[in-house]
Amino acid sequence: MFSRRFTSLVSGIAFLAIALGALYRLLHWFPITIAGMQVYQIASFLVFVVFAALSLIAFQGAKRERDDGD
């Protein structure tokens, strides 16, 4: 139904949005509490690193699909 390039672009944008949200929390600290436990900054840092890497991988996959002519 959708091309692989479109799927890679959409997933790259979604991962980038999550990474930017984590970066925002790192720069402008605000408390997050889940089930009575506070989420520490290290969790936001790890989310930023993982989702930024996933975003780069997805965008590279979309670029590769464009270059291959698929």
C-alpha positions, -999 to 999 in steps of 0.1 A, spaced: 0 0 0 27 25 10 62 25 -4 91 17 18 105 52 14 73 67 27 72 44 57 109 52 64 102 89 62 72 87 85 90 66 111 120 90 109 98 120 116 81 102 145 114 91 160 128 127 156 97 141 173 103 119 203 140 127 204 132 164 203 108 160 232 135 143 252 159 170 243 134 196 254 132 179 288 169 178 291 172 215 284 142 227 304 139 203 333 104 195 346 94 166 368 77 135 354 61 111 378 49 77 367 32 54 393 46 75 421 82 71 409 101 101 395 117 97 360 153 110 362 172 129 336 194 99 327 162 83 313 156 114 291 192 113 279 189 76 270 156 82 252 172 111 233 202 90 222 182 60 211 155 78 192 179 102 176 199 72 163 167 55 151 157 87 133 190 88 115 187 52 105 152 57 92 162 88 72 192 70 57 169 41 47 146 66 30 175 82 12 188 47 1 153 39 -13 153 72 -33 189 65 -46 180 29 -56 150 42 -76 125 20 -59 
